[in-house]
Amino acid sequence: MPPKIARLAGLGALAASGGFIALFAYVVYISRYTPTGGMMPALSAVSWISIGLVVAALVAVHIAIGRQLLYIGRGGGPRQV
C-alpha cells in the first residue's frame, strides 16, 4: 500500500473511532429515562452496557489498525504481531 493512502486510511480509522463514540453518546441520550417518557432505568442500563461493549471493541480495533496504517504511512514496513 502506498504511504499516502496508508496515512489517509489510518486517519480515517481514527476518525471512525470518534464517530462510534459520538453515536454511542447519541444512543445514551435518546434512551435515558425522563419523567415524560423514555426507557425504564434498568433497560437503559442494560442497553448502555451491551452497546458500550460493542462500541469499545470497535474503537479498540480501529485504533490498532489506524496506528499500524499510520506507521506504514511514515515509511515503516509491516510489523510482526
N, C-alpha and C positions, 0 to 999 in steps of 0.2 A: 504494500500500500504506500503510495507517495506520502511524504511527510506532511505536505499541506493538507491533504484530505484527512490524514490521521489526526492532525491537530483540530481540524474543524469537527470531525466526528467525536473527538474527546470532549470538546467544549459543548457539543450538543448533548452528549451523555450526561455531563454535569448539569446542564440546564434542565434536562428532563427530570433530574432528581428534585430540583426546585419546583418544577411543575407538579410532581407527585405530592410533595409536601403541601403545596397550595391547594390541590384537590382534596387532600385529607382534611385540611383545615376547613374547607367549604362543607364537606360531609359532616364534620363535627358541628359546624354552625347550624346546618339545616336539621340535624337530628337531635338537638338538645331539647331538654324539657322546658316548656314555657307554660305559664298559667292558662293561656288561652288555647293550647294545643301542643302538638309535638309528640314525641315518643315518651313512653314511660321511662323513668330514670334507669331502671335495670336493663331494659332493652337498649337504651342509648349506650350504656357502659359496655355491654356485650358487643354491640356494633363497632364501637370505637376500638376495642381491643382487637377484634378479629380483622378489621380493616387496617388498623395500625400495624399489625404483624406483617400483613402482605405489603404494605407501603414500605415498611422498614427493610424487608427483603429486597424489594425493587430498588430502593435507594442504595443499599449496600452493593448490589450487583452493578448498578450504573456507575457508582463511584469507582469501583475496582476496574471496570472496563474503561472508564474515562481516563483514569490515571495511566493505565497501560497505553492507551492511544496517545495521550499527551507525551509520554516517554518516547514512543515511536516517532511522534511529530518533531521532537527535539533532535532526532538523528540516531537515537538508540535502537538497537535491534530487539527482537523478541526476548523476553526474559524467561528463565526456567521457572516452572511452577513448583 
